Structures are given as C-alpha cells and as structure tokens.
Amino acid sequence: MKLGFIGVGKISCSLVEAFCTAAIDDLEIYLSPRNEANASRLADTFPAVEQMSSNQEVLDAADIIFLAVRPHDALEIISPLTFDPRHEIVSLVAFLQHEHLTKLVNPAVNACRAIPLPSVVHHVCPIPLYHGTEVIKMLLTHIGQPLVMQTEDELHKIWTLTGFISPFYDMMGTLSQWAIDQGVNANTANTYVADMFQSLVNVAQKAHPMDFAALSRHAATAKGLNEQAGKEIKAKGAHQAYVESADNIYQRIKDGLKKG
C-alpha cells in the first residue's frame, strides 16, 4: 500500500506513526518536503517512510494521498499538482468543502474528508469520514475507528466537538488538583482521575443503546454523592456553558466555510 502526504504537520506525523506501527502489509509512505524536520525524523525512524523532493513526486509515487496543509495555503499548494484517476484523496484541510476538493484534485474521482485527532498515534481515535470509499474505510480501521458521516454538515457539527478536548483536560486537571490540595500524592491523584474517566468511557462505549442520560441516572443514586454533584453543577449552569460554546464554535466553522 502506497500512501503519500502533502504537508507534514502535527496530524500528519501522528498518522504516519500510526500507520507505521499498525499491521499493514507492504506499506510505503512518501512525504512532501514541507516541514523538513518532521519529514526527516519520520524517514529516519521508520524504514517504510521516504521523504521526496517535491509534492508532485509524492503524487507520482503514491496511490492514496493525504492532503494536510493549512487552509490558507491549500489552493496555492494543491492547484499546480497533477493528479491521476488512480488516486484516492483524503483531505484533512479545514474549510475545504467536498465540492471544491473534487475540482482541485480532478481527474481523481475518489475524494473524501476526514478529521483524525493526534490520539490516532495510539490507534484509539474516532475518525469522522465523509465520502470515504471502502478502501479508505478499511485503511483507517488499522489506526482508529472510522465514523461515517451522512452529510457534510454532519461532519461540520461533529468537527465542532473537537473544540472540547482542552476543556476536558481542564476538568480532569481541576479535579486532580483539588485532591492534591487536600494532601493526596500528585501521581496518585492524576492516575486515579485519568483511570476513572477512562473506565467510565469504557462503560458508555459498551452500552447498547449508548444513552448518556440513562448512565447518569444510573450513577446518581438517591441522596448519593453523584446526585449531589450533578445537582450543584447543573444549578451553576455549567452544562449550558458547553452548549453555548458549541454554538459559537459551530458558527465559527460556518463562517470559515463561507470564506473558504
């Protein structure tokens, strides 16, 4: 399998490392010359990776092309390239909608959009995917969990949720720090918080159907600790703050799409 990357930033590095540590036969990865330090490090680390001298060389060598350049550079970088009908395109470019993408990569007929997270490097990552072929879906199952979007707007709404990674870690840090301030060993507090939330996520993932409200009710026994915390947090409007922030992020994405 021959993969090519146009752009070698943070997400591309995570993807390349994920592919190189997955069980994929006959893997060859070709990197564009952009971001010399990242490309050289990956080529030195993984025998399957080769740094090319131009973007066009990447396209000439690979069959599946990952576009991972900054939105404001996308047109300048992609437009001069000569694509081939054999190419399958996976665009990670923010604000580059599918209709415009297909025109840029013509005559390549299979083009999709995907939103992997840096956690893909550990092979545990939901990957929203719009217009992906069976080949691309199967490829992504090696490194994460592809989640097929029915519409492009659905992709944009799921994309909105990626803005809550930092707040999630902030919440974990706040709770851990509270325990530390009460005299708990820092490593113990951090480990417990991380492992507790991981175990709760695992329960949610195995629930059929996946019903977060039902899981919350089940945990909130009458007059128990969870019931108390749940009521106090809701009373302070914390959950509404998440909704309002999601609305604002989604609006920002829509505004960016109009400009793009």
Disulfide bonds with the S-S distance in Angstrom:
none
